[in-house]
């Protein structure tokens, strides 16, 4: 279990990169994180620490989103990683809860995630809520959560993933 959840700092960059490599088995998420930082799109970035070591990481970035012609202040939750040997112990859940609090604090109205449909709904994410959003993604793994009730209400919307996501 994590001792602390805190804001990530530039000094954490190497440890975060190593964590994402271990959790995802490659460089894709490392590149996404680096590009989101470089492009100034990071809204919330947190780490979980255990005995001074970074064991978890979550990043929320600004995600241009429209619903029925109006802008929605939405964030993309990606990536989230926990050290493989420490998964299924609540670290990810603590990171998500803290990140959602951070999203509210920066004025976010909704959070969008492409993730495991068996995991994210426990935090309030819903594929049904994301169904009216045109996106490169569809299906049960593409989910949304409203931080402000009604933020995603409407007939037709869209999300425009930044270049960092390589879509």
C-alpha positions as CSV (number, residue, x, y, z in Angstrom):
1,X,0.0,0.0,0.0
2,X,1.2,3.5,-0.8
3,X,2.5,5.7,2.1
4,X,1.5,8.9,0.2
5,X,-0.1,10.3,-2.9
6,X,1.5,13.6,-4.0
7,X,1.9,15.9,-6.9
8,X,4.6,14.7,-9.3
9,X,7.6,16.9,-9.7
10,X,10.2,17.2,-12.5
11,X,12.6,15.2,-10.3
12,X,10.2,12.2,-10.6
13,X,10.4,12.0,-14.4
14,X,12.9,9.2,-14.6
15,X,11.2,7.1,-11.9
16,X,7.8,7.7,-13.6
17,X,9.2,6.6,-17.0
18,X,10.6,3.4,-15.4
19,X,7.3,2.7,-13.8
20,X,5.4,3.1,-17.0
21,X,7.8,0.8,-18.8
22,X,7.4,-1.9,-16.2
23,X,3.6,-1.5,-16.1
24,X,3.0,-1.3,-19.8
25,X,5.9,-3.3,-21.2
26,X,7.1,-0.6,-23.7
27,X,7.7,3.0,-24.5
28,X,4.3,4.2,-25.7
29,X,3.1,5.5,-22.4
30,X,6.5,7.0,-21.6
31,X,6.3,9.0,-24.9
32,X,2.7,10.1,-24.2
33,X,3.6,11.4,-20.8
34,X,6.7,13.3,-22.1
35,X,4.8,14.8,-25.0
36,X,1.9,15.9,-22.8
37,X,4.3,17.6,-20.4
38,X,6.2,19.3,-23.3
39,X,3.0,20.5,-24.9
40,X,1.8,22.0,-21.6
41,X,-1.4,19.9,-21.5
42,X,-0.9,18.3,-18.0
43,X,-3.7,19.3,-15.7
44,X,-3.1,16.8,-12.8
45,X,-0.1,14.5,-12.4
46,X,0.3,12.5,-9.2
47,X,2.5,9.7,-7.9
48,X,2.1,7.1,-5.2
49,X,5.1,6.5,-2.9
50,X,6.0,3.6,-0.7
51,X,9.1,3.9,1.5
52,X,10.3,6.8,-0.7
53,X,9.9,4.9,-4.0
54,X,7.4,5.7,-6.7
55,X,5.1,2.8,-7.1
56,X,2.2,4.4,-8.9
57,X,1.5,7.3,-11.4
58,X,-1.6,9.0,-12.9
59,X,-1.9,11.8,-15.4
60,X,-4.9,13.8,-16.4
61,X,-4.5,16.1,-19.5
62,X,-6.7,18.6,-21.1
63,X,-8.8,17.0,-23.8
64,X,-10.6,19.3,-26.3
65,X,-14.3,18.2,-26.0
66,X,-17.5,19.6,-27.5
67,X,-21.1,18.8,-26.8
68,X,-23.9,20.2,-29.0
69,X,-21.6,23.0,-30.1
70,X,-20.4,24.0,-26.6
71,X,-17.0,23.5,-25.1
72,X,-16.7,21.1,-22.2
73,X,-13.7,21.4,-19.9
74,X,-12.7,17.7,-20.1
75,X,-9.6,15.8,-19.2
76,X,-8.2,12.5,-20.5
77,X,-7.1,10.0,-17.8
78,X,-4.1,8.4,-19.4
79,X,-1.9,6.8,-18.4
80,X,-2.4,5.3,-14.9
81,X,0.2,2.8,-13.8
82,X,1.0,0.8,-10.6
83,X,4.2,-1.3,-10.3
84,X,3.2,-4.8,-11.4
85,X,4.0,-6.5,-8.1
86,X,1.9,-4.0,-6.2
87,X,-1.3,-4.0,-8.3
88,X,-4.7,-5.1,-6.8
89,X,-3.8,-3.5,-3.5
90,X,-5.8,-0.3,-3.8
91,X,-3.0,2.0,-5.0
92,X,-4.7,2.7,-8.4
93,X,-8.0,3.4,-6.6
94,X,-6.3,6.0,-4.3
95,X,-4.6,7.6,-7.3
96,X,-7.9,7.8,-9.2
97,X,-9.7,9.3,-6.3
98,X,-7.0,11.9,-5.7
99,X,-6.8,12.7,-9.4
100,X,-10.5,13.3,-9.7
101,X,-10.3,15.7,-6.7
102,X,-7.5,17.4,-8.6
103,X,-9.6,17.6,-11.7
104,X,-12.4,19.3,-9.8
105,X,-9.8,21.7,-8.3
106,X,-8.6,22.8,-11.8
107,X,-12.1,23.3,-13.1
108,X,-12.6,20.1,-15.0
109,X,-16.2,19.3,-15.9
110,X,-15.7,15.7,-17.1
111,X,-13.0,13.0,-17.4
112,X,-12.7,10.6,-20.3
113,X,-10.8,7.3,-20.1
114,X,-10.1,4.3,-22.4
115,X,-9.6,1.6,-19.9
116,X,-10.7,-1.7,-18.4
117,X,-14.6,-1.8,-18.4
118,X,-14.5,-4.0,-15.3
119,X,-12.4,-1.5,-13.3
120,X,-13.3,2.1,-14.1
121,X,-17.1,1.9,-13.5
122,X,-16.5,1.5,-9.8
123,X,-15.3,5.1,-9.8
124,X,-18.4,6.3,-11.7
125,X,-17.1,6.0,-15.3
126,X,-19.7,5.0,-17.8
127,X,-19.5,3.8,-21.4
128,X,-23.1,5.0,-21.9
129,X,-22.1,8.5,-21.0
130,X,-19.3,8.5,-23.6
131,X,-21.5,7.0,-26.4
132,X,-22.5,10.4,-27.8
133,X,-18.9,11.5,-28.1
134,X,-17.3,11.0,-31.5
135,X,-13.8,9.7,-30.9
136,X,-11.1,7.4,-32.3
137,X,-12.5,4.9,-29.7
138,X,-15.8,3.2,-29.2
139,X,-17.2,0.4,-27.1
140,X,-17.3,-0.5,-23.5
141,X,-13.7,0.5,-22.8
142,X,-14.4,4.2,-23.8
143,X,-15.9,5.8,-20.8
144,X,-16.7,9.2,-19.3
145,X,-17.4,10.6,-15.9
146,X,-19.1,13.9,-15.2
147,X,-17.6,16.0,-12.5
148,X,-20.3,18.7,-13.1
149,X,-23.7,17.1,-13.5
150,X,-25.0,17.5,-17.1
151,X,-21.5,18.5,-18.5
152,X,-21.8,15.8,-21.2
153,X,-25.6,16.0,-21.6
154,X,-26.6,16.4,-25.3
155,X,-27.2,14.8,-28.6
156,X,-23.8,14.9,-30.3
157,X,-20.3,15.6,-29.1
158,X,-16.7,15.0,-29.9
159,X,-13.3,14.7,-28.3
160,X,-10.1,15.6,-30.1
161,X,-7.1,13.8,-28.7
162,X,-3.9,15.9,-28.7
163,X,-1.0,14.8,-30.9
164,X,0.8,13.3,-27.9
165,X,-1.6,10.3,-28.1
166,X,-0.4,9.5,-31.6
167,X,-3.9,9.0,-33.1
